[in-house]
Every structure is written in structure tokens, then in C-alpha cells.
Amino acid sequence: MAAISGIESVLVERGAFGGFGASFERLAFTQAVTDELSDRPVDLVAMAGFGTVLAQPIHDRFGGRILNTHPRCSRPSPGGTQSKRPSLRG
């Protein structure tokens, strides 16, 4: 989606920080992601489908500008991810 819209994308390899095992270095990974974003003119960090919980540094740098679109935070919709109890109601 980003490429179609002309938006740059960058990959920070989780494997370089211990992958998905017990040796995962969450703080170092978060700092690497934060550094990559900080090098660019970022107005909003959209965590669309991003399954890793990031540590405090990203919140310190981009506080109030992070949007988490995890399926549990949205209403169920036909054709989309269904959840039994949406976290947000309105």
C-alpha cells in the first residue's frame, strides 16, 4: 500500500534482534525502529498489522502520534477480522 501511494517503507529486521525467541531484544529493536522513523518527516506512526509490542522509546519520541489498528481495537465488519468482543464501542 505504501509503494502505491508513493510512501517510503523501511524494514527493520526483527531477526537481527533475536527474532521471535526468548533472546528477543525488545528495547534495542524499538530503538532501531524509532531511529529509522526519526530520520524521516513522520507525522503519524500507523501500526497496521504490526504484531510486536514496542518499548517506551517510540512512545517518548512519537507520543500522541501512534495509531494502532490491531483487529481487537476495531469493530467487527463483514469480510474483515471478526472479534467476539471489540475493545472499542461507539
C-alpha positions in Angstrom: 0.0 0.0 0.0 2.8 2.4 0.8 4.5 2.0 -2.5 1.3 2.5 -4.4 0.8 5.8 -2.6 4.4 6.9 -3.1 5.2 6.5 0.6 8.7 5.2 1.5 8.9 2.0 3.5 11.8 0.7 5.6 12.3 -2.8 7.0 14.0 -3.3 10.4 14.7 -7.0 10.6 13.5 -8.5 13.8 15.9 -11.4 13.3 18.8 -9.0 13.9 17.5 -8.5 17.4 16.9 -12.1 18.5 13.9 -13.0 16.3 10.8 -14.4 17.9 12.5 -16.4 20.7 13.4 -15.7 24.3 16.5 -13.8 23.2 14.5 -11.0 21.5 15.9 -7.6 22.4 12.7 -5.5 22.5 14.4 -2.3 23.7 17.1 -2.5 21.0 14.6 -3.3 18.3 12.3 -0.5 19.4 15.2 1.9 19.4 16.2 0.9 15.8 12.6 1.4 14.6 12.4 4.7 16.4 15.7 5.8 14.9 14.5 4.9 11.4 11.3 6.8 11.8 13.1 9.8 13.4 15.3 10.1 10.3 12.2 10.8 8.2 9.4 13.5 8.3 6.9 11.4 10.1 3.6 12.9 11.1 1.8 9.7 12.1 3.0 6.2 13.0 0.3 3.7 11.8 0.8 0.3 13.4 -1.2 -1.6 10.9 -0.8 -5.3 11.3 2.4 -4.8 13.3 2.4 -7.6 15.9 5.4 -6.6 18.0 4.8 -4.7 21.3 7.3 -1.8 21.2 9.1 -0.4 24.3 8.9 3.2 25.7 11.4 5.0 23.3 8.9 5.1 20.4 6.2 6.5 22.7 8.6 9.1 24.0 9.5 10.2 20.5 6.1 9.9 18.8 3.7 10.4 21.7 0.2 11.2 20.6 1.0 10.3 17.0 0.8 6.5 17.1 -2.3 4.7 15.7 -2.7 1.0 16.5 -5.1 -0.7 14.1 -5.0 -4.1 15.8 -8.2 -6.0 15.0 -9.2 -6.2 18.7 -9.4 -2.4 18.6 -11.9 -2.1 15.8 -15.4 -3.1 15.2 -16.2 -6.4 13.5 -17.2 -5.9 9.9 -18.3 -8.2 7.1 -15.3 -9.5 5.2 -12.9 -8.3 7.9 -11.4 -9.7 11.1 -14.2 -10.7 13.4 -13.8 -10.4 17.1 -16.2 -11.6 19.7 -15.8 -8.5 22.0 -14.4 -5.4 20.3 -12.2 -3.3 22.6 -13.8 -0.1 21.4 -17.5 0.6 21.2 -19.3 3.6 19.9 
